[in-house]
Amino acid sequence: MRQGKDRFSVRIVALSAIMMVAAWPQTTWSASASSSAPADNRPPNPPRALQVSDLHVSSELGYILETHRPSTTSASSAPIVVHIQEAHTNLGAQRNLIGILEQLVKEHGLKLILVEGGDGDVGLSYLRSYGPPENRKQVAEKYLKTGIISAEEYLDIVSDYPLILWGVEQEALYQDNVNAFLKTESLRNSLGPVLASVRQSAQMLKPKLFDPALDDLQTKSEAFDQGSLKLADYVDALNSLVSRQNGSDTAISEKTFPHLARFLEARRLEKTLQLDQVQQEQRALMQQLSQKAEPAQLDGLLANARLLKEGKLKREEFYERLEQVTTASGLSLEASQNLSRYVRYLTRSAAINPTELSKELDRLAAALRASLASTPESRALQALLDRLDLLEKLLGLRLAPEEHTQLQSVDIEATITQWSGFLSTQLTRQGLPTLSLGRLSELKDAIPTLQRFYEAANRRDDVLVERAMAKLADTKEPIAVLITGGFHSPRITQMLIERGVSVVVVAPKVDEETNDQLYRAVLKYKSGHGSFEEVQALANGQ
């Protein structure tokens, strides 16, 4: 969900600030400002017949998670929607999103940016007339840091690109979602400690009831979810468990977990790479090709090398073409062992879908937990922890769509009764202190309020897609960006595919944890229930 009732308050804040500094002397844009702020605001006139395969995102800015083309014969003429999963109030992600948008503007003539949290024209380009570029950047940077403005608004203020920022919300539905969010604040404060007591009780029982391997797995899963354990280390831990259970070196099967298997193979290859040898072998191969390759093939390969250098061609696509030209010239890439290994590494890495990889991780971890929970008590504790995870995410409004669906089938009243009885019995039996769970019954009454937030979000999705499609049809733009929060992404992506557009799902690179407190403070402020001072203090780490 985008922060704010609408974009009106953003306009007033930004306009006031820019007018205050309009007479300031121009200063050099500091190194701490966005590295993606445009230096040349005159976009080229690229070809308009775009294909999904034409779109690339620089690896330092983000990732293409999914690509979908219509199955109809008119796929080549279908508009392209770049659906970007926004990380709200995450400054690093917002800077990377600025870079992604600018790349799309420069390379593909992007104009239309469809956004949550507003209805109709929500552009801020009119603010350009109130101050010189450097002053606009100075002010916009301040409000980007606080989360008051977002990446596309920043770009609309500081650049001269002919952008169209168009809100695709229905105000009443959006306000329902905001109101549901605000109602969860008091519940979070009152019920958070209750769930924390359940978590503490379960943590005390883990060493008593869990097999050491299961205890270690649960600890690592929690650390990975909290961001304190890296993906590679978590995958290695799961793979080690699978290997021990199989009693062999054969671990995760590509047939069952294809993306995990590719990730592991890419990791193995990466560890053996000698990049200096790769470069030497590549230079030697290019020298051979200059003598044996057909001139047209060689010219095409050199053109691809230039595109690669400019960030307009994926690395794996260049090396795929290099291998094709090598084979056509009567040479073998396998003769260059390090280069060949590097190409396999790129190929396996490119075949990993991050969304599917995440699903496979969850599925494998669940299977391992089930196999390691060998007693009725350990299975009951594991079931408690699994359900506790869902309820903690529900209270924190962090459920993924599939988790929300899963939770809808849970009998909360029966769950609370089971928890109270199980924890009381087991803590006493193990000689551990019993924590107060008397207020756990309040959770049952809170669930409908918490569920309303997700129900309101789902109702918004239908309107977002309909209005996005209407604006695409009205403008006849061949490419548009749609920016939404991650919860909306899977359902919206599917609805766009069903309406016959090509969809590219993109996630900006995130290098640091999102400040959840800042996000909530911004939303409250922009809906009239908070203060700018609170937002500023949180943004400055106070």
C-alpha positions in Angstrom: 0.0 0.0 0.0 1.3 3.4 -0.9 1.6 5.8 2.0 -1.0 8.6 2.1 -4.6 9.3 1.5 -3.7 11.0 -1.8 -0.9 13.1 -3.4 -2.4 16.5 -2.5 -0.5 16.9 0.8 2.7 15.9 -1.0 2.2 18.8 -3.5 1.7 21.3 -0.7 4.7 20.2 1.3 7.0 20.1 -1.8 5.8 23.4 -3.2 6.2 25.3 0.0 9.7 23.9 0.5 10.9 24.7 -3.1 9.5 28.2 -2.9 11.5 28.8 0.3 14.8 27.9 -1.4 14.1 29.3 -4.9 16.3 32.3 -4.3 19.2 30.2 -2.8 22.5 30.2 -4.8 22.9 27.0 -6.8 25.3 24.5 -5.2 26.9 21.4 -6.4 24.8 18.3 -6.0 26.3 16.4 -3.0 27.7 12.9 -3.2 25.1 11.7 -0.8 22.3 12.6 -3.2 20.9 10.1 -5.6 23.5 8.9 -8.0 20.8 8.3 -10.6 19.7 12.0 -10.7 19.7 12.8 -14.4 22.6 14.6 -15.9 21.0 15.0 -19.4 17.3 15.3 -19.3 16.7 15.0 -23.0 15.6 11.4 -23.7 16.3 10.0 -27.1 13.6 8.9 -29.4 13.9 5.1 -29.2 12.0 2.7 -31.5 8.4 2.3 -30.3 8.0 -1.4 -31.3 9.1 -2.8 -28.0 9.4 -6.5 -26.9 9.7 -7.9 -23.5 13.1 -9.2 -24.4 14.2 -5.6 -25.0 13.9 -4.7 -21.4 16.8 -5.0 -19.0 17.5 -3.7 -15.5 21.0 -2.9 -14.4 22.1 -5.4 -11.8 23.2 -2.7 -9.4 19.7 -1.3 -9.5 17.4 -4.3 -9.2 16.1 -7.5 -10.6 13.6 -8.8 -13.2 11.6 -11.4 -11.3 9.2 -12.5 -13.9 8.3 -12.0 -17.6 5.0 -12.8 -19.2 4.0 -12.6 -22.8 0.4 -13.0 -24.1 -0.3 -16.3 -25.7 -2.3 -14.6 -28.5 -1.0 -14.0 -32.0 -1.1 -10.2 -31.3 1.5 -10.6 -28.6 4.1 -8.5 -30.5 1.7 -5.5 -30.5 0.6 -5.8 -26.9 1.6 -3.0 -24.5 4.2 -3.8 -21.9 3.5 -3.1 -18.2 6.6 -3.0 -16.0 5.1 -3.9 -12.6 7.5 -2.7 -10.0 7.3 -4.0 -6.4 8.0 -0.9 -4.3 9.8 -1.0 -0.9 8.0 1.8 0.9 10.2 4.3 2.8 13.4 2.3 2.1 15.8 5.0 0.9 18.2 2.7 -0.8 15.4 1.0 -2.7 13.9 4.3 -3.7 17.2 5.5 -5.1 17.5 2.3 -7.1 13.9 2.8 -8.3 14.8 6.2 -9.5 17.6 4.7 -11.5 15.3 2.0 -13.0 12.7 4.6 -14.1 15.4 6.7 -15.6 16.8 3.7 -17.5 13.4 3.0 -18.9 12.9 6.6 -19.9 16.3 6.9 -21.7 16.3 3.5 -23.4 12.6 3.0 -24.2 10.9 6.4 -24.0 8.9 5.6 -20.9 6.3 8.3 -20.1 3.4 6.8 -18.3 3.8 5.8 -14.6 0.8 4.4 -12.9 0.7 4.6 -9.1 -1.2 3.7 -6.0 -2.6 6.3 -3.6 -4.1 8.8 -6.0 -6.8 9.4 -8.6 -5.9 10.9 -11.9 -3.1 13.4 -12.5 -0.8 13.2 -9.5 2.3 14.7 -11.2 4.6 17.2 -9.6 6.3 18.5 -12.7 4.7 21.9 -12.2 7.1 22.4 -9.3 9.9 22.7 -11.8 9.1 26.3 -12.4 9.6 27.2 -8.7 13.3 26.8 -8.5 16.5 25.9 -10.5 17.4 22.2 -10.8 20.0 22.1 -8.0 17.6 23.6 -5.5 14.8 21.3 -6.5 17.1 18.3 -6.0 18.2 19.6 -2.6 14.6 19.9 -1.4 13.4 16.7 -3.1 16.3 14.7 -1.5 15.1 15.8 1.9 11.6 14.6 1.4 12.7 11.4 -0.4 14.7 10.5 2.7 11.7 11.0 5.0 9.5 9.0 2.7 7.1 11.9 2.1 7.7 11.7 -1.6 8.6 8.5 -3.5 11.0 7.7 -6.4 8.7 8.7 -9.3 7.7 11.9 -7.6 11.4 12.8 -7.0 12.1 12.2 -10.7 9.2 14.2 -11.7 10.4 17.2 -9.6 14.1 17.1 -10.5 14.1 16.1 -14.1 12.7 17.6 -17.4 11.4 14.2 -18.6 7.8 14.4 -20.0 6.4 12.0 -17.4 2.8 11.3 -16.8 2.2 10.3 -13.2 -1.3 8.9 -13.0 -3.1 7.6 -9.9 -5.2 4.5 -10.5 -7.1 4.4 -7.2 -10.7 4.8 -6.3 -10.6 7.1 -3.3 -13.3 5.4 -1.2 -11.6 2.0 -1.5 -8.2 3.4 -0.8 -9.5 5.2 2.3 -11.1 2.0 3.5 -7.7 0.4 3.3 -6.0 3.3 5.2 -8.7 3.2 7.9 -8.3 -0.5 8.3 -4.5 0.1 8.7 -5.0 2.8 11.3 -7.3 0.5 13.3 -4.6 -2.1 13.6 -2.2 0.3 15.3 -3.9 0.0 18.8 -4.2 -3.8 18.2 -0.6 -4.1 17.5 0.3 -2.3 20.7 -2.0 -4.4 22.8 -1.6 -7.8 21.2 2.1 -7.6 20.3 3.2 -8.5 23.9 0.7 -11.3 24.0 2.1 -13.0 21.0 5.6 -12.2 22.3 4.8 -14.3 25.4 3.6 -17.2 23.3 6.9 -16.9 21.3 8.9 -16.8 24.5 7.2 -19.9 25.9 7.7 -21.8 22.7 11.4 -20.8 22.6 11.9 -22.2 26.1 10.3 -25.5 25.0 12.3 -25.9 21.8 15.5 -27.4 23.3 13.4 -29.7 25.5 11.0 -31.1 22.8 12.9 -30.7 19.5 15.6 -32.9 18.1 18.8 -30.8 18.0 18.7 -30.7 14.2 15.1 -29.5 14.2 16.0 -26.9 16.8 18.9 -25.7 14.7 16.7 -25.6 11.6 14.0 -23.6 13.3 16.5 -21.1 14.6 18.1 -20.7 11.1 14.6 -20.3 9.5 13.8 -17.5 12.0 17.1 -15.8 11.4 16.6 -15.9 7.7 13.1 -14.5 7.9 14.4 -11.7 10.1 17.2 -10.9 7.7 20.1 -11.8 10.0 21.1 -15.0 8.0 22.1 -14.7 4.3 20.3 -16.6 1.6 23.4 -18.5 0.6 24.1 -19.6 4.2 20.4 -20.6 4.7 20.4 -22.7 1.5 23.6 -24.4 2.5 22.1 -25.3 5.9 19.0 -26.8 4.2 21.1 -28.7 1.7 23.3 -30.1 4.5 20.2 -31.4 6.3 18.9 -33.0 3.1 22.3 -34.7 2.5 22.4 -36.1 6.0 18.9 -37.5 5.7 19.7 -39.1 2.3 23.0 -40.5 3.7 24.8 -39.4 0.6 26.4 -36.4 -1.2 23.3 -36.1 -3.4 21.2 -33.4 -1.8 18.5 -31.2 -3.3 17.0 -32.7 -6.5 16.6 -30.5 -9.5 13.4 -32.4 -10.4 11.8 -31.5 -7.1 13.4 -28.2 -6.4 14.7 -26.9 -9.7 15.5 -23.3 -8.7 17.2 -24.3 -5.4 19.3 -26.9 -7.4 20.3 -24.2 -9.9 21.2 -21.9 -7.0 23.5 -24.5 -5.4 25.1 -25.3 -8.7 25.8 -21.6 -9.4 27.3 -21.3 -5.9 29.6 -24.3 -6.6 30.7 -22.9 -9.9 31.2 -19.5 -8.4 33.6 -20.9 -5.8 35.8 -22.4 -8.6 35.9 -19.4 -10.8 39.3 -17.7 -11.5 38.2 -14.5 -13.1 41.7 -13.5 -14.2 41.9 -16.9 -16.1 38.4 -16.3 -17.6 39.6 -12.9 -19.0 42.8 -14.4 -20.4 40.9 -17.3 -22.1 38.2 -14.8 -23.4 40.9 -12.6 -25.0 42.6 -15.7 -26.6 39.2 -16.9 -27.9 38.4 -13.5 -29.4 41.7 -13.5 -31.1 40.9 -16.9 -32.7 37.5 -15.7 -33.7 38.9 -12.7 -35.4 40.7 -15.1 -37.8 37.9 -17.8 -38.2 34.5 -16.2 -37.6 32.4 -14.9 -40.5 32.7 -11.1 -40.7 29.0 -10.6 -40.1 29.1 -12.8 -37.0 32.1 -11.1 -35.7 30.5 -7.6 -36.2 27.4 -8.8 -34.4 29.4 -10.1 -31.5 31.3 -6.8 -31.2 28.0 -4.9 -31.3 26.7 -7.1 -28.5 29.9 -6.4 -26.5 29.2 -2.7 -26.7 25.6 -3.3 -25.6 26.8 -5.3 -22.7 29.2 -2.6 -21.7 26.4 0.0 -21.8 24.2 -2.2 -19.6 21.7 -2.8 -22.5 22.3 -6.6 -22.8 22.3 -9.2 -20.2 25.7 -10.9 -19.5 24.3 -14.4 -20.1 22.8 -13.3 -23.4 26.2 -12.0 -24.6 28.0 -15.3 -23.6 25.2 -17.4 -25.2 25.9 -15.5 -28.5 29.7 -15.9 -27.9 29.2 -19.7 -27.6 27.1 -19.8 -30.8 29.7 -17.9 -32.8 32.4 -20.1 -31.4 30.6 -23.3 -32.4 29.8 -21.9 -35.9 33.5 -21.1 -36.4 34.5 -24.7 -35.8 35.9 -24.0 -32.3 34.9 -25.4 -28.9 34.2 -23.3 -25.8 35.0 -26.4 -23.7 38.6 -25.9 -24.7 38.6 -22.8 -22.5 37.9 -24.5 -19.2 37.6 -21.4 -17.0 35.6 -19.5 -19.6 33.3 -22.5 -20.1 32.7 -22.8 -16.4 31.9 -19.1 -16.2 29.3 -19.4 -19.0 27.7 -22.3 -17.1 27.6 -20.2 -14.0 25.9 -17.3 -15.8 23.4 -19.7 -17.5 22.5 -21.4 -14.2 22.1 -18.1 -12.4 19.9 -16.6 -15.1 17.6 -19.7 -14.9 16.8 -18.9 -11.2 13.4 -17.2 -10.7 13.6 -15.4 -7.3 9.9 -15.8 -6.6 10.0 -19.5 -7.3 13.2 -19.9 -5.3 11.5 -18.3 -2.3 8.6 -20.7 -2.6 10.9 -23.7 -2.9 12.8 -22.6 0.2 9.6 -22.5 2.2 8.4 -25.8 0.9 11.8 -27.6 1.6 12.0 -26.1 5.1 8.5 -27.3 5.9 9.2 -30.8 4.6 12.4 -30.9 6.7 10.6 -29.7 9.8 7.9 -32.4 9.3 10.5 -35.2 8.9 12.5 -34.0 11.9 9.5 -33.7 14.3 9.5 -37.3 15.4 7.3 -37.1 18.5 3.7 -35.9 19.1 5.1 -33.1 21.4 7.6 -31.9 18.8 4.9 -32.0 16.1 2.5 -30.0 18.2 5.2 -27.4 19.0 6.2 -27.1 15.4 2.5 -26.6 14.4 2.3 -23.9 17.1 5.3 -22.1 15.7 4.1 -22.3 12.1 0.7 -20.8 13.1 2.4 -18.3 15.4 4.4 -17.0 12.4 1.2 -16.4 10.5 -0.5 -14.5 13.3 2.6 -12.4 13.9 2.7 -11.5 10.3 -1.0 -10.8 10.3 -0.6 -8.4 13.3 2.3 -6.7 11.6 0.5 -6.6 8.2 3.3 -8.5 6.6 1.3 -11.5 5.2 2.0 -12.6 1.6 -1.1 -13.4 -0.5 -0.7 -17.1 -0.1 -0.2 -16.8 3.6 -3.4 -14.7 3.9 -5.3 -17.5 2.0 -3.8 -20.1 4.4 -4.8 -18.1 7.4 -8.4 -17.8 6.3 -8.9 -21.6 6.9 -7.5 -21.4 10.5 -10.0 -21.8 13.4 -8.6 -19.1 15.6 -10.7 -20.0 18.7 -9.6 -23.7 18.5 -6.0 -22.5 18.0 -6.0 -20.3 21.1 -7.5 -23.1 23.2 -4.8 -25.6 21.9 -2.0 -23.2 22.6 -3.1 -22.4 26.1 -3.4 -26.1 27.0 -0.3 -27.3 25.3 2.0 -24.5 26.6 0.7 -24.7 30.2 1.1 -28.5 30.3 4.5 -28.7 28.7 6.1 -25.8 30.6 5.0 -27.4 33.9 6.2 -30.8 32.8 9.6 -29.5 31.8 10.0 -27.5 35.0 9.9 -24.2 33.2 8.2 -20.9 34.3 4.7 -20.4 33.0 4.2 -17.0 31.3 0.8 -15.2 31.5 -1.3 -16.0 28.4 -4.5 -14.7 29.9 -5.1 -12.1 27.2 -4.7 -14.5 24.4 -8.4 -14.7 24.0 -8.4 -11.1 22.9 -6.8 -12.2 19.6 -10.0 -13.9 18.5 -11.9 -10.6 18.7 -9.1 -8.8 16.8 -8.9 -11.1 13.8 -11.8 -9.6 11.9 -10.3 -6.1 12.1 -6.9 -7.4 11.0 -8.5 -9.4 8.1 -10.3 -6.3 6.9 -7.0 -4.7 5.9 -6.3 -7.5 3.5 -9.9 -7.7 2.2 -9.7 -4.0 1.5 -6.4 -4.4 -0.3 -7.8 -7.2 -2.5 -10.8 -5.0 -3.4 -8.4 -2.3 -4.5 -6.6 -4.6 -6.8 -9.5 -4.9 -9.2 -9.9 -1.2 -9.5 -6.1 -0.6 -9.9 -6.0 -3.0 -12.9 -9.1 -1.7 -14.5 -8.0 1.9 -14.3 -4.4 1.1 -15.4 -5.8 -0.6 -18.5 -8.1 2.3 -19.2 -5.2 4.7 -19.0 -3.1 2.5 -21.3 -5.9 2.4 -23.8 -6.4 6.2 -23.6 -2.7 7.1 -24.0 -1.8 4.3 -26.4 1.6 4.2 -24.8 3.5 1.0 -25.7 5.1 0.8 -22.3 4.0 1.9 -18.8 5.2 1.3 -15.3 2.8 0.3 -12.6 4.2 0.7 -9.0 2.5 -1.1 -6.1 3.5 -2.6 -2.8 4.6 -6.3 -2.8 1.4 -7.7 -1.3 -0.5 -6.6 -4.4 2.0 -7.9 -6.9 1.0 -11.6 -7.6 -2.7 -10.9 -8.0 -2.3 -7.8 -10.1 0.3 -9.5 -12.3 -2.1 -12.3 -13.0 -5.0 -10.0 -13.8 -2.8 -8.0 -16.2 -1.7 -11.2 -18.0 -5.4 -12.2 -18.3 -6.1 -8.8 -20.0 -3.6 -9.5 -22.8 -0.7 -7.3 -21.9 3.0 -8.3 -21.6 4.2 -8.0 -18.0 7.7 -7.6 -16.6 7.8 -7.8 -12.8 10.8 -5.9 -11.3 12.1 -5.4 -7.8 14.5 -2.6 -6.9 17.6 -3.8 -5.1 17.3 -3.5 -1.3 20.5 -3.2 0.6 19.1 -2.4 4.1 16.1 -3.3 6.2 13.0 -1.1 5.7 12.2 1.0 8.8 8.8 -0.2 9.5 8.2 2.5 12.1 9.0 5.2 9.5 6.5 3.6 7.1 3.8 3.7 9.7 4.6 7.2 10.7 4.5 8.4 7.1 1.2 6.8 6.5 -0.3 8.3 9.6 1.1 11.7 8.8 -0.2 11.8 5.3 -3.7 10.6 6.4 -3.9 13.4 9.0 -3.1 11.3 12.1 0.6 12.0 12.7 3.2 14.7 12.7 6.0 15.6 10.3 8.3 15.9 13.4 7.9 12.2 14.2 8.5 11.3 10.5 11.7 13.4 10.4 13.0 12.0 13.7 12.5 8.4 12.6 14.1 9.2 9.2 17.1 10.7 11.0 17.4 7.6 13.3 16.5 9.5 16.4 
